[in-house]
């Protein structure tokens, strides 16, 4: 291996560029991954704008998930061997030819999937498991509403919830995205531009869990359609972080409102999530019940184009960089 590598460099207000950087070396409990593909996520755009700094010790460069082969082992690594095909959740640095991952945050790349598909898994699957299944405690037979059903998170959440035996509803912005959500298992996909999801879901009897990345404009409508003891989970607030809440409705229906981020969690917590995901979600992938939806791929040198596609909001599923 060379001591140098190609990686995407960024600065606020400037286009993404391909730079030559020192190849990282794995420390204790870490693995070096020869990156074959890297997932693109909205937090990458926020970090690029200077609004989402990486956690202490993480690379300053972009990229939260990758797939590839183990190229080097740090001291104390016991699970992985050189050449193992893995996908991994990162603190940063995935837009590169090589990336460092903690051994506990890596998973075997599922055999049925390509590197491109495997790279689309970690950020979305960890997020859905932690929020919908742990915080949201979604159970077999319950109803889940996924806002942004055609997004990378949304397409993953629909499939995982259906695999777990839940009834799924989704919101989407056009007929093509509605059709995608329904092909993935949603009982009904609601066009939020032309339909009132609150009215539709009141007619359906309400839902038990809502996964929301829109934020303030949907807050009261979400509370209105939740069933007794319903759970509202926030993972983003693309249209506003502050809203007015009817506390009486929360009290009378005994609702729970929660939310979380993933990147800042301690390594031990990410490793615990990885074990849960491997035990529960990897069998769904092996059985063909869950598979990443890939919207488009871009070579590493065209990361700017990948970000432009995500920023436009027209994508359905995951955008992935190939290395």
Helices and strands as residue ranges (DSSP letters): E 4-9, E 17-22, E 30-40, H 42-48, E 65-73, E 85-89, E 98-102, G 103-105, E 106-108, H 115-119, H 122-128, I 129-135, E 143-146, H 152-163, E 167-172, H 175-183, E 188-191, H 197-203, E 207-212, G 216-218, H 219-225, E 226-234, H 247-253, E 256-259, H 267-286, E 294-299, G 300-302, H 303-312, E 318-322
